[in-house]
Amino acid sequence: MRKLVVIFHSSFKKQYKKLRAGERERCDARLLLFEQNSFHPLLDNHPLIGEYAGFWSINIGGDLRAVYEFVDIDTVRFVDVYTHSNLYGK
């Protein structure tokens, strides 16, 4: 089985830096879990629709979500991390 390669877009890095310390720790833990098992139930990994069609989302904890896209079959790029309401509206 191939290992999933995870990369980060500059917009993700910018939003990540704005997170509080505890939120960054949760994000780091969930991203590690994602690398180990991208469909672990805690992640609530699911495809998005509408404006974000073609992207996927995982739950970071609380109201935080991380949005990613597949670059190819073995590589994903995280493009944003933000609150659910700020990413998707109400």
ZITA-V129562 format. One record per helix or strand of 2 or more residues. SS is the DSSP state (H for helix, E for strand). FROM is the first residue (numbers start at 1). LEN is the number of residues. If there is no record, write none. Layout:
{{SS FROM LEN} {SS FROM LEN}}
This chain:
{{E 5 4} {H 10 9} {H 21 16} {H 41 3} {E 46 2} {H 50 3} {E 56 6} {E 64 9} {E 75 9} {H 84 5}}
